[in-house]
């Protein structure tokens, strides 16, 4: 997910899918971090429902390389399929906004549910445990859909659990931009893109950009 405007830095779920508990684990130690690069639409991997990740000695280097790519692309979040890996994993760093950026941010911020992260976070095998509130619109972009911007409806508060790159479990309850980024990246590991969440008006507005990407 790109950083929002004015702030510096990151197929809908279908039927007949293999249950995650029966999916094969992927092993990071078999992948070279140097091979990772940003993949853009219509790359096939962006439409895959991703597989659970084994916690092994190769995972920290993969996570570090994903964070490097996210920063290079001036993003606040990046999911594994965006670098060619159909893994249930994403990274993010949502910095504290400047005062002027906070005033422009229409997203709900809830006490006890931070709207930014104090540093980079690595979510491996994340689970959405709860979402709260009435869905609200806010503009989003995507590093894998360059120049595409659209309003997306999402719950203002979300809670996820995951493990980090060393296998340590953690839980995050978030609101504001952090909650939106977490949900955006979780969509990626389910094979869901902004294209699936666009209104008809946004599809029309972005039609030329999408067609140009499909021709490349």
C-alpha positions as CSV (number, residue, x, y, z in Angstrom):
1,X,0.0,0.0,0.0
2,X,1.5,3.4,-0.9
3,X,1.8,6.2,1.6
4,X,-1.2,8.4,1.5
5,X,-1.0,11.8,-0.3
6,X,0.8,14.4,1.7
7,X,2.6,11.8,3.9
8,X,6.0,10.2,3.4
9,X,6.7,6.6,4.4
10,X,4.5,1.7,2.3
11,X,-10.3,-12.1,-7.6
12,X,-12.5,-11.6,-4.6
13,X,-12.5,-14.6,-2.4
14,X,-14.1,-17.3,-4.4
15,X,-15.6,-20.7,-3.7
16,X,-13.9,-24.1,-3.9
17,X,-10.7,-23.0,-2.2
18,X,-8.4,-25.4,-0.3
19,X,-8.9,-24.9,3.5
20,X,-5.8,-23.3,4.9
21,X,-5.3,-26.0,7.5
22,X,-4.9,-28.5,4.6
23,X,-2.6,-26.2,2.6
24,X,1.1,-27.1,2.3
25,X,3.5,-24.9,4.3
26,X,6.0,-22.9,2.3
27,X,9.6,-22.8,3.5
28,X,11.4,-19.5,3.3
29,X,14.9,-21.0,3.5
30,X,14.3,-22.3,0.0
31,X,13.9,-18.7,-1.4
32,X,16.7,-16.2,-2.1
33,X,15.9,-12.7,-0.8
34,X,17.9,-11.3,-3.8
35,X,15.3,-12.8,-6.2
36,X,12.5,-10.7,-4.9
37,X,11.1,-7.7,-6.9
38,X,7.9,-5.8,-7.0
39,X,5.2,-7.5,-9.2
40,X,2.4,-5.4,-10.7
41,X,-1.0,-6.2,-12.1
42,X,-1.9,-8.4,-13.9
43,X,0.7,-10.7,-12.5
44,X,-0.9,-14.1,-11.8
45,X,0.5,-14.4,-8.2
46,X,-1.6,-11.4,-7.2
47,X,-4.7,-13.5,-7.6
48,X,-3.6,-16.5,-5.6
49,X,-4.9,-17.3,-2.2
50,X,-1.6,-17.7,-0.3
51,X,-0.2,-20.6,1.6
52,X,0.8,-20.7,5.3
53,X,4.5,-20.0,6.0
54,X,6.9,-22.3,8.0
55,X,9.0,-20.4,10.6
56,X,12.6,-21.2,9.6
57,X,16.0,-19.6,9.5
58,X,15.3,-18.1,6.1
59,X,12.3,-16.0,7.1
60,X,14.0,-13.0,8.7
61,X,16.0,-12.3,5.6
62,X,12.9,-12.5,3.4
63,X,11.1,-10.1,5.8
64,X,14.0,-7.7,5.7
65,X,14.1,-7.7,1.9
66,X,10.3,-7.0,1.7
67,X,10.8,-4.0,4.0
68,X,13.6,-2.8,1.8
69,X,11.4,-3.0,-1.3
70,X,8.5,-1.3,0.5
71,X,10.8,1.6,1.4
72,X,12.3,1.8,-2.1
73,X,8.7,2.1,-3.5
74,X,7.8,4.7,-0.8
75,X,5.1,2.4,0.6
76,X,3.7,1.8,4.0
77,X,2.8,-1.8,3.5
78,X,3.7,-4.7,1.2
79,X,2.4,-8.3,1.0
80,X,4.3,-11.4,-0.1
81,X,2.4,-11.9,-3.3
82,X,3.5,-8.4,-4.4
83,X,7.1,-9.7,-4.5
84,X,6.1,-13.0,-6.2
85,X,5.6,-15.1,-3.2
86,X,2.2,-16.8,-2.6
87,X,2.8,-16.7,1.1
88,X,0.5,-15.6,4.0
89,X,2.8,-12.8,5.1
90,X,3.0,-9.0,4.9
91,X,5.1,-6.2,6.3
92,X,4.2,-2.6,7.1
93,X,5.4,0.6,8.7
94,X,2.7,3.3,9.2
95,X,4.6,6.3,10.6
96,X,3.0,8.8,12.9
97,X,1.5,11.6,10.7
98,X,2.4,15.2,10.9
99,X,-0.2,17.5,12.4
100,X,-1.3,18.8,9.0
101,X,-1.7,15.3,7.5
102,X,-3.7,14.2,10.6
103,X,-6.2,17.1,10.0
104,X,-6.7,15.9,6.4
105,X,-7.2,12.3,7.4
106,X,-11.0,11.5,7.6
107,X,-10.5,8.0,9.1
108,X,-11.8,7.2,12.5
109,X,-9.1,6.9,15.3
110,X,-10.2,5.0,18.4
111,X,-8.6,5.3,21.9
112,X,-6.6,2.1,22.6
113,X,-6.4,1.2,18.9
114,X,-3.3,3.0,17.5
115,X,-3.5,4.5,14.0
116,X,0.2,4.1,13.3
117,X,3.1,1.7,14.2
118,X,6.1,2.6,16.2
119,X,8.3,0.8,13.7
120,X,8.2,-1.9,11.1
121,X,5.9,-4.9,11.7
122,X,6.1,-8.3,10.1
123,X,2.8,-10.3,10.0
124,X,3.3,-14.0,9.3
125,X,0.2,-16.3,9.0
126,X,-2.1,-13.4,10.2
127,X,-5.6,-14.0,11.4
128,X,-8.4,-11.4,11.4
129,X,-9.9,-11.9,14.9
130,X,-12.4,-9.0,14.9
131,X,-13.5,-5.8,13.2
132,X,-15.5,-3.0,14.7
133,X,-17.6,-0.1,13.6
134,X,-19.6,0.9,10.6
135,X,-17.6,0.7,7.4
136,X,-16.3,4.0,6.1
137,X,-14.7,5.2,2.9
138,X,-11.2,6.4,2.4
139,X,-8.9,6.6,-0.6
140,X,-6.4,3.9,-1.2
141,X,-3.7,3.1,-3.7
142,X,-1.6,0.0,-4.3
143,X,2.1,-0.5,-5.2
144,X,1.0,-3.3,-7.6
145,X,-1.5,-1.0,-9.3
146,X,0.6,2.1,-9.9
147,X,-1.4,5.3,-10.3
148,X,-4.7,3.7,-9.4
149,X,-6.6,5.4,-6.6
150,X,-10.1,4.7,-5.4
151,X,-12.3,4.9,-2.4
152,X,-12.6,1.7,-0.4
153,X,-15.1,0.8,2.3
154,X,-13.5,-0.8,5.4
155,X,-14.3,-1.2,9.1
156,X,-12.5,1.6,11.1
157,X,-11.1,-0.9,13.7
158,X,-9.6,-4.3,13.2
159,X,-7.8,-6.8,15.4
160,X,-5.3,-9.3,14.0
161,X,-3.0,-11.9,15.5
162,X,0.1,-13.2,13.8
163,X,3.7,-14.3,14.5
164,X,6.7,-12.2,13.6
165,X,9.8,-13.3,11.5
166,X,11.2,-15.1,14.5
167,X,8.0,-17.0,15.3
168,X,7.0,-14.8,18.3
169,X,3.2,-14.4,18.5
170,X,1.6,-10.9,18.8
171,X,-1.7,-9.2,18.5
172,X,-2.6,-5.7,17.1
173,X,-5.9,-3.8,17.5
174,X,-5.7,-0.8,15.3
175,X,-7.7,2.1,13.9
176,X,-7.2,4.8,11.4
177,X,-4.5,4.3,8.7
178,X,-2.9,1.4,10.4
179,X,-6.2,-0.5,10.5
180,X,-6.8,0.3,6.8
181,X,-3.2,-0.8,5.8
182,X,-3.5,-4.1,7.7
183,X,-6.8,-4.9,6.0
184,X,-5.4,-3.9,2.6
185,X,-2.4,-6.2,3.0
186,X,-4.6,-9.0,4.3
187,X,-6.7,-8.7,1.1
188,X,-3.5,-9.4,-0.9
189,X,-2.9,-12.7,0.8
190,X,-6.5,-13.7,-0.1
191,X,-6.0,-12.8,-3.7
192,X,-8.2,-9.7,-3.5
193,X,-7.2,-6.4,-5.2
194,X,-8.5,-2.9,-5.1
195,X,-10.1,-3.7,-8.5
196,X,-12.5,-6.0,-6.6
197,X,-13.5,-3.2,-4.1
198,X,-14.0,-0.4,-6.5
199,X,-17.3,1.4,-7.0
200,X,-18.6,1.5,-10.6
201,X,-17.6,5.2,-10.7
202,X,-14.0,4.4,-9.6
203,X,-13.8,1.6,-12.2
204,X,-14.7,4.1,-14.9
205,X,-12.2,6.7,-13.6
206,X,-9.4,4.2,-13.5
207,X,-10.3,2.3,-16.7
208,X,-7.5,3.7,-18.9
209,X,-4.8,3.1,-16.3
210,X,-6.0,-0.5,-15.8
211,X,-6.2,-1.2,-19.5
212,X,-2.6,0.1,-20.0
213,X,-1.4,-2.2,-17.2
214,X,-3.1,-5.1,-18.8
215,X,-1.3,-4.4,-22.1
216,X,2.2,-4.3,-20.6
